[in-house]
Amino acid sequence: MTSLFDPASFGKIALSNRLVMAPMTRNRAKPTGEATALMAEYYAQRASAGLIVTEGTQPSQVGQGFLDTPGMYTPEHVAAWHAVTDRVHANGGSIVVQLMHAGRIGHPLLYADGHRSVAPSAVTPAGQAFTPEGPKDYLEPRALSLAEIAATIEDYAASARAAVEAGFDGVQIHAGNGFLPHQFLAANTNRRTDGYGGSVANRVRFTLDVVEAVVGTIGNERTALRISPANPFNDMAEGDSAAIYSELVPNLPNIAFLETCEIVARPLTALVRSLWKGNLIVNPHAAPDAFPASAAAAREVLDAGLADAVSLGALFLANPDLPSRIRAGGPYTAADEATFYGGDHRGYTDYPHLAG
Ligand SMILES: Cc1cc2nc3c(=O)[nH]c(=O)nc-3n(C[C@H](O)[C@H](O)[C@H](O)COP(=O)(O)O)c2cc1C
């Protein structure tokens, strides 16, 4: 039986163990999207993870949805990220960047260019963005034209090329949590009547096109995808989730890994496992009280044969040396939610390592 501490190779990505740091937005990049020395320190501290997936990183300016999130589309972004990947590699870790285009989630007050968000269709999300001027209702996004969809797919490919230049071991395309690819997948956010909307086969097309473009640029063995079946976060209502993922997953090329963020939907995790013959990472939440995911949940999902590796968010955020702690049976530091999004080193690089 696979142990959490067994090494693995997912395509060209080497994992020293099966404990993956889940992607987490921390809003500590420069306003222009460059990673900072503090970010390099944060990721270097967590290099004993089998693999780090970075915070969501915009592949283009219009893909930015939040304050002070990093980018991957200028030479300055590449240089700044290189300092991060160098530190992680020097500490023996592996790291992939998560490319996150926020689509309709965002607000003009959050970024220097004040752009209006884009989406598959002009459907306004319920809820509010947290801006420097306080909470503001989301605005109606502008529906992408077919030419803009093609350009957006190109942006992902160019960003993936930049990521490899920046020293990343690979790229994870974020198709979950209510961001742009997910907005194409879901029934409530995709009202298109062209080849990217309507039928389930049409709704999965954008994600498949992005994956294909990234694979064509950096190779299947460095490409990964994150999904979050049935996740309602960011005002999403997918419709028939089983139908969507039954169409998407078998049509994926043989990429390095697929990650599924489980939101109290174990049957959908089992469905994805049955449809996906490649490497699968599960961010396990079988029950409503399973947040944040625990070491026990990690072991359980691996032992059940549902996953080849397990991703953990809050536990890695608050426990930089998490694999050692899991080996030792704890103790674990609890994450401080007040310092999740933005700020300085506090609640970021000052979580303690185990003594000795
Ligand atoms: C502070 C914070 C930021 C997050 N940002 C992202 C993100 O940028 N991209 C993403 O795919 N998921 C993001 N997530 C979701 C996590 O990857 C993970 O799915 C979630 O925390 C649940 O896993 P856990 O119970 O192990 O923490 C974020 C979660 C947290 C706590």
Ligand as a Chemical Component Dictionary entry (heavy atoms), coordinates in Angstrom:
data_LIG
# 
_chem_comp.id                   LIG 
_chem_comp.type                 NON-POLYMER 
_chem_comp.pdbx_formal_charge   0 
_chem_comp.three_letter_code    LIG 
# 
loop_
_chem_comp_atom.comp_id 
_chem_comp_atom.atom_id 
_chem_comp_atom.alt_atom_id 
_chem_comp_atom.type_symbol 
_chem_comp_atom.charge 
_chem_comp_atom.model_Cartn_x 
_chem_comp_atom.model_Cartn_y 
_chem_comp_atom.model_Cartn_z 
_chem_comp_atom.pdbx_ordinal 
LIG C1  C1  C 0 -5.843 31.348 2.298  1  
LIG C2  C2  C 0 -6.339 30.424 1.219  2  
LIG C3  C3  C 0 -6.145 30.778 -0.103 3  
LIG C4  C4  C 0 -6.545 29.910 -1.135 4  
LIG N1  N1  N 0 -6.251 30.233 -2.434 5  
LIG C5  C5  C 0 -6.443 29.317 -3.421 6  
LIG C6  C6  C 0 -5.946 29.544 -4.742 7  
LIG O1  O1  O 0 -5.277 30.547 -5.041 8  
LIG N2  N2  N 0 -6.177 28.586 -5.665 9  
LIG C7  C7  C 0 -6.872 27.426 -5.375 10 
LIG O2  O2  O 0 -7.042 26.578 -6.245 11 
LIG N3  N3  N 0 -7.344 27.199 -4.121 12 
LIG C8  C8  C 0 -7.127 28.091 -3.139 13 
LIG N4  N4  N 0 -7.520 27.816 -1.861 14 
LIG C9  C9  C 0 -8.144 26.518 -1.564 15 
LIG C10 C10 C 0 -7.091 25.526 -1.066 16 
LIG O3  O3  O 0 -6.227 25.126 -2.112 17 
LIG C11 C11 C 0 -7.774 24.272 -0.474 18 
LIG O4  O4  O 0 -8.544 23.655 -1.473 19 
LIG C12 C12 C 0 -8.650 24.648 0.721  20 
LIG O5  O5  O 0 -7.895 25.379 1.652  21 
LIG C13 C13 C 0 -9.211 23.414 1.391  22 
LIG O6  O6  O 0 -8.161 22.540 1.763  23 
LIG P1  P1  P 0 -7.659 22.425 3.295  24 
LIG O7  O7  O 0 -8.823 21.924 4.066  25 
LIG O8  O8  O 0 -6.523 21.453 3.240  26 
LIG O9  O9  O 0 -7.199 23.787 3.748  27 
LIG C14 C14 C 0 -7.173 28.681 -0.831 28 
LIG C15 C15 C 0 -7.393 28.357 0.523  29 
LIG C16 C16 C 0 -6.968 29.192 1.532  30 
LIG C17 C17 C 0 -7.155 28.772 2.976  31 
# 
loop_
_chem_comp_bond.comp_id 
_chem_comp_bond.atom_id_1 
_chem_comp_bond.atom_id_2 
_chem_comp_bond.value_order 
_chem_comp_bond.pdbx_ordinal 
LIG C1  C2  SING 1  
LIG C2  C3  SING 2  
LIG C2  C16 DOUB 3  
LIG C3  C4  DOUB 4  
LIG C4  N1  SING 5  
LIG C4  C14 SING 6  
LIG N1  C5  DOUB 7  
LIG C5  C6  SING 8  
LIG C5  C8  SING 9  
LIG C6  O1  DOUB 10 
LIG C6  N2  SING 11 
LIG N2  C7  SING 12 
LIG C7  O2  DOUB 13 
LIG C7  N3  SING 14 
LIG N3  C8  DOUB 15 
LIG C8  N4  SING 16 
LIG N4  C9  SING 17 
LIG N4  C14 SING 18 
LIG C9  C10 SING 19 
LIG C10 O3  SING 20 
LIG C10 C11 SING 21 
LIG C11 O4  SING 22 
LIG C11 C12 SING 23 
LIG C12 O5  SING 24 
LIG C12 C13 SING 25 
LIG C13 O6  SING 26 
LIG O6  P1  SING 27 
LIG P1  O7  DOUB 28 
LIG P1  O8  SING 29 
LIG P1  O9  SING 30 
LIG C14 C15 DOUB 31 
LIG C15 C16 SING 32 
LIG C16 C17 SING 33 
# 
